[in-house]
Amino acid sequence: MVNDILVQVGRTGALTPVAVLEPVQVGGVTVSRSTLHNMDEIERLGLQIGDTVLIERAGEVIPHVIKVTKEGKHRKAFRMPKECPECGSHIHKSEDEVAYRCVNAACPAKRKESLLHFAGRHAMNIDGLGEKIVDQLVDRKLVEDFADLYALDLEEVAALERMGEKSAQNLLEEIAASKKNSLARLIFALGIRFVGERTGQLLAEQFSSLEELAAASEEQLTEVPEVGPKVAASIAEFFSEAANRELIKKLRKAGVHPTAEKREVKSQKLAGKSFVFTGGLANRSREEAGELVQQHGGKVSGSVSKKTDYVVVGTDPGSKYDKAKGLGVTILSESEFEKLLGLR
């Protein structure tokens, strides 16, 4: 019998309902809990608290509810909470997703994952802030959110396992150096859903500061190239959460307040043209090549479509090359790309 349904918050912020069962033996193991995956699954099963259910251990490991075998006499419908059970912040559900999510960037349930993303190479690029260090910082309650990283001192960091004073000093220098990162990196580092590196760069070109971005309406956000309604709604939702606005203030107080670097526009020779890069380039990284395209008025996309004008192919190209051939998109070598830009 299902005695209750609780909600667990995963490391990405997704809320998962879990059935609390009357203990039962399944395959020689006592089972008292079973994941229900999401609200859609509960509705598909027609499950309510008080019902008797049939369960199995999927792969002989994870208990899984198969069906309701008997409706309870005093059964009670389950409803997803409106607030995160871990931090009390707002819960959000996109129309095209089954998962409910906590939008608080500092939610305790996803704190470690958020910190690792924040420190990542393409985000704030804090070398040395890996999983083992983040685990200790959080478990010892030295860090609760991104801003707390900038308040760490040498003594407490040096006291961590496998650190020592020299390693601690290097890490603190990396953290301090990250204050000078670009606005694009900081936007990406916040972990806003659907906002990748490319979108972070586009937003940084449109808004001069994090505060300006936070104040933007969904309508203003959709005016940014390549930002559609779903991404705009996610950004607006993130900054509407009080805990996230407070985090932005803490970051600024800690000295993290970069301004946007406006892209240098050299010409409009590639205006209206869309480029996709695949494979390794010899003379520059794909990111640097993409920057050249944008400096000359063109656009860079991560996927090939009928609207793509050019696919620039380097060594060991992937499936994008095959798709470009199939769609009849113009394919350029690196040297042909350089000639197009007048670099040869």
N, C-alpha and C positions, 0 to 999 in steps of 0.2 A: 504493500500500500504506500501511496505517496503522502507522507505526513506533512510536507511543506515544500515550497520551492524558493530557494535562495538565489541571489545574484552574485556572481563573481566578476571582478573587473580584471581583465587581462593586461599584459604589459603594453599593448597597443591602445588601450582604452576601451576595447570592446567589452560589452556586458554579456555574460553568458548565464542563462538560467540553469540551475542545477536542482534536480529532484532529490529531496531528502527521503529516503526509503525506510520502511520497516526492515531491519536487517534480514537478509536472506542468503542462503548458500547457492552460489552459482559456480559450477566447475571446481568445487572444492575451496572456493574463496568466499568469505563473508562480504557481501556488497550492501552498503548503506547509502550510497550516493550514485547518481547517474546524470551525466550531462544531457541537457535538452537542446543544446546547440543555440537556438534562437527562438524568438516569438513565433515565427512562421511555423516552426516544427511543432510547437505546443498546440497551435491552432489546427495543424494538419492532423495531429493525433486526437484532437478533441479532449485533451487532458485537463483535468482540474485537480486541485488539492483534495485529497480524500479518496481518489480513485485507486483501484487496484490495476496494476500494469504487468505486462509480460516483458522481461528484460533478458538480454544476452550480453556476453562479453565479446565485443567485436575484436576479432583477431586474438581472442582469449586474453585480452588486456583491458580494454576500456568498456565499462558497463554502458549499455545502450538500451533505451526504451523502444520496444517494438510496437506495442499497441496497448490500448486500454481494454482490459478484459472485464471489468465491472465498474460501473459508476458508483461513487460513494453516496451514501444516504444524505450526508450533509456536505456535499462537495462545494468547493469554493473556487471561483475563477481567479486565475493569476493575472496580474497587471504589472507591466514593467514600471519601475520607479521613475519619477520625473527628475529625481536628483541622484547623483552618483553615490552609492552606498559607502564609498571609500572617503570622498572629500566633500560631498554635498553640493558639488557644482552641477551646472546644467547638463542634461542629457540630450544628445542630438541624433536624429535618424534621417539619413538622406532617402529620398523617394525611391532611388534605384538600388538601395542596399537593404539587406535583411537585418544587419547589425545595428544596435543602439550603441552610442559611444559617448564617453566622457570627453569634453573638449578642454578640460583644464590641463595645461601643459605641465603643471607641477603636481598632478594627482599622484599620491603615494603609490598606487598600484602600478603606474607606468613610469615611475620616477627614473629607475635605472636605464630603461630603454631610451627615454627622452634625453638623458644626460649623454649617453653614448652617441646618439644621433647629433646632438649639439656639438660634441667634440670631434665629430667625424672629419675626414680629410676634405670633403667637399663642402662642409659646413664651416665651423669656426676653426678647424684644423689645429686642434690642441694635441700635439704629439705627446704620447706618454700617458694620456688619460684613457686607458683601456678598461676592459671589463672587470679585471680583478681590483683595480684601484677604485673604480666607481662603486663596486660592491662594498668595499670597506668604507668609503666616504658616506654612503647612504646608511649602511648598517650601524655605523658609529654615530649617526645623526649629525655629521659634520656638514652635510649638504642636503638641502631639501628642494632646491630649485636651481636653475642656471645661474642666477645672480649670486648665490652663495659661493660659487666657485671662486669669485673675485674677492671674497673675504677670508679665504684660507690663509693661514700663516705657516711659516717654515716649520715650527716645532710640531704642530699637529700632523702635518703631511709627512715629516720625517719619521714620525712614530708609527706610520703604517707599515705593514709587513712588506719585506723586500724593497724598502725604499732607501732609507739613509739620507743624510743631509744633502749630499751632492745631487742625488736623483730628485729629491724634493725641491731643491733650488731650481733645477732644470724645468721641472713641471710648472712651478710657479711663474717662471719666466715665460713659458709657453702660454699660460693662461693670461698673463698680463699683455703679451704681444697680441693676443686675439682681440683685444679691445679696439685695435686699429684696423680690423678687417672691414671689408666693404659691406655696404648695406645689403647687397644681394646675398652675401653669405649669411648674414644675420637673419634675414627673412627665411631663408631655407632652413637654417639651424633651429628655428622655433618649432618645426615639426607640424606646421599647419597641414591638414589633410588636403591632398591633391596638389600641393605646392612643392614642385621639384626645383632643381637648380635653374632650369631654363625659365620657369615662371618667376622665381625669385629675382632673376636678372631683369626681366621685363617690368616687374613691379618697382624695382629700384630705379629704373630709368624714368618711370612715370611719377613717382613720389619721392620727395626730397629727404624724408626722414621716416622712421618707424611710427612716430606719432601721427604724421600726415596719412600714412597708410591705414593706421588704426581708425582714423576718423572718416575714411572714405565710405561712401554708400555703395550698395551693390551695383547701382546704376553706373557710378563712377568707375568701379572696378571692371565692369564689362567693357568699358571703353579702352582698356589696356589690350594690346594685340595678344591674341591667343588665349585670353581669359574669358571663358564662357560662363553661363549662369551657374553651373554646378560649382565651379572653382570660386566664383565670386561669392556665392552663398556660404561656402566653407570658410573663406577668409573673414567675411562679416561675422559669422557665427563665432569664430575664434576670438575676435576682438570684442565681441559683445559680452563675453564672459568676464565678470569682475576680477576673478583670480588672475586671468591673463593680462588684463590692463594693469593690475598691481605689479605683476612680474615685469612688465615693460618699464614701469617707474623704478623698480629696484635695479634693473639693468642700467638704466640711465644714471641713477645715483652712484652706481659702482664704476661709472666711467665708460660704459659701453653705449656710445651713441654716434655711430658713424653716419656720414651723409652720403648721398648717392653720388656715384661718379658718372657724369654724363658721357655717353659714348661719343667719340670723335667721328663726325660725319665727313668723309673725304670726297664722296661723289654720290650720284644717284644712278650710276651706270648699271646697277643690278636691281633697280627699283621694280617691284612687282614680280621678281623672280624668287622662286622657292628652291632651296638646296637641302639635300640630305647627304651625310657623310657616312661611309662604311669602310671598315678595314683600317689598317695603320698607315699613316702618312709619313713620308721620309723627312720632310723639311720643317714640319710644325705639327703640333697636336691638333686633333679635330676641333677642340675648343678654340684654339687660336685661329684655325681656318674659318670657323663659324663667325668669329669676331670680325675677320676681314670682310666676309660677306655682308655683315650688318653695317660695317663702316661705309660700304658702298651701296647702301639702300636696300639690300636683299634680305630675305628671311631664311631662317634655318629651322628645319623640322626634324623630329626624331623618327618619323615613319614615312614610308613611301606611299603615295596615292596618285590618282589621276591628275591631281592639281600640282604635283611635283614637277618642276622644270628641269632640274639637274640632279643626278646622283654622282657624287665624286667618290671614286673607288680607289682604295689603297691596297696594301697587302692583306691577304687572308680575309676578303670581304665575306660578310654573312648573308643572311636570307634577304636582306634589303636589295642586294645586287640582283638576285634571282627575280624578285618581285618587280624591280625596275625594268628588267628585260621583258618580263611578261606583259607589263603595261605599256611598253614602248617608250619609256622615259629616256631622255638623252643621258648617256653615261659618259663621264669625263674621267680621265686619268688625272693624277696630281699635276703633271706638267701642263695638261690642257686647261685645268682649273687656273693655274698661275698665268697662263697666256690670256685667259678671259679677263683676268684682273689687271693685265698689263705688267705683270711681274717678270715676264720673260721677253 
